[in-house]
């Protein structure tokens, strides 16, 4: 891991694998992330408070490690701040630029707003079908993760199942912070109501 990504470490958790599986509960917007061995490393759920969304994330033992809060009133497009629960520091901002043909999430430095990574939906026709067809939300998400220069870093691939399931593969995370990418996969799914 480079020194530039170490400042985006979250105190209570260390994600070292290159693949993670994110699975949504059947009941509501509750998620768990499992490492390559199938161990739960992170859990998150969506809460609504006064028209704002909040996503607290806990480790496998139930200790709160970080939370993601909506920057404004509930909206499909907007900013979500990831805050380290142990230090109280804002780590990154998840910035959504939504269109009917392309869904783009930018992970930015919380202080400087410098772009660290981008998560883009793959394929305008698939995105259009997901957004417009009846039962379109049953079409699995597929995203590409790129670094600040637009170079490929990994993928988020939705699996066809009753509950949303994503395989996150990070091919080269030397300059992309993993925790925000894994959190973003859960937050993206919850925000888009899938």
N, C-alpha and C positions, 0 to 999 in steps of 0.2 A: 504494500500500500504506500502510495506517495505521501509526502509530508502535507501536500495541499489537501488531500482527502482526510487526513487524520484530524483536522480541525472540525470535521463534520461527524466525528464519532459521537455516539450517544452513550453516556456513562453506564447505564444499566444493562447494555446488551452488546454482544459482539457477533456479527454475522460473518463467518469465514468461508462458507461453502460457495460454490459457483452456481448451484441450482437450488431453488426453493419451490415448494408447492403451496399455493394459497387456496384455501377452500372456504366457501361461504356456508353458514348454517342454513338449514331449510326454513327456520322460523323467521328470522329477520336479519338485518344487516350486522351480523356477527361473523368474524373471520378468524381463521387461524393460519399461521404460516409454519410449515414444517421444513426441516433441513433435508439434505439428501438421504439421511438414514431414517427419515420418517418421524423424527422427534419434533414435538411442538416447540418452537423457539419464540413465538410471538402470537399474541391474541389481540384483536381490536374489535370495537363495536361502535356503531354510529348512535349518537344521542342528539336529541333536539332540545335546545334551550332558547326560549325567547326569539324564535326565528333564526337562530344561529345553530350551525352544526358543530358538534364536538366529537372527536374520535380518540378516546383514551386507549393506549396500547400497553399491555402488560407482558411480562416474560412468562416462561413456563410455570413459575412458582406463584404467579399472580401479583408480582410487584410491578407497580406502574413505572414504565421506563420513558415513555414520551407520549405526547398528545398532539393531535392535529386539530386546529380550530379554524373555522371559516372566518375570513377577513371581513365579511359583510353579511347582509341579509341573504338567506338561502337563494342560491342561483346556480344554474347549470354551469355557467362560466364564472370564474372568480378566483380569488387567492385563498390558499389554505396554509397556515403557518404551523410548522413542526417545531415543538418546544420540548427540550430535554427536561423530563420531570425531576431529575435529581439536581440539576444545576439551575433550572429556571431560565436557561438561555434559549433564545430562538435560534434554531440551527439552520433550517432552510425554509423557503417558501415554495409551495406547489402552485404554479400559475397556470390556469386553464384557459386555452383559446379554443373555443368550441365552434364548429360549423357543421352543417349537415353532411358535408363530404369528408371532413378531416377533423380528427380530435387530437389536439396537441397539448401536452402537459410539459411545462418547463420547470425544472428544478433549479432554483436560484439561491444564492447566498442570502441569508436573512438580513444582513447589514448592508452589503454593497449592491445587492440585486444582480450580481454577476451570474451569468448562466453557467451552470455546472453540468447539466445533462438535459436531454429532451426525450420524451416518450410520445411517439406518434402512432396513431392507428394506421394499419397497413391496408391500402386498397380503398379507393373512393367508392366503388360499387358496393363493397361489403358494408362500409360505414353508412352509405345511403340506405341500403336494405335494412340494416339494424335500426335505423332511425325512422323509417317510414312504413315498412310492411307490418301487417298484423303478425304477431308472434316474432317480429324481427329481433326482439331481445333474446331469443333462443339461439341466434347465430353467435357463435363464440367470438369474443374479442381477440384481435391479434395486434400486438404493438411491437414496434422496434425501439430499442433504447440506443441513443447516440450520445457521444460526449459533447463538450462545448464546441468542438470543431466540426461536428456532424459526422464523426467517424463511428462506425458500428461498435456497440458495446455488448448488446444482448437483445433478448426477446422476452415478451410476455405473451404466452400462447394460451388462449381459452380452450377448455376441453368441453365437449358436448356432454352435459349431464343435467340431472334435475337441479342440483345446486351448483352455482358457479364455482369453477375450479380453474386455476391458472398455473401454468408451469413458467417460472421465471428462470431464465438462463442468462448468466452474466459471463460472457466470453473473455472480456478484458475490462476489469474494473479498476485498473491502476489509477485512473483519474476521475472515477465516479464513486460517490459514497453509496454503499450498498443499502444501509438501513433506510434512507429516504426512498430508494427505488422500490424496496419491498413494501414499505408503508404506502407508497403511491399506488401500487397495484390494488391494494385493499380499498383505499380512499376513492380511486377512480370508479371502481365497480359500485360502491355504495352511493356516490354522488349521482351517478347516471341511472340509479334506480333499477339496476339489473340483478 
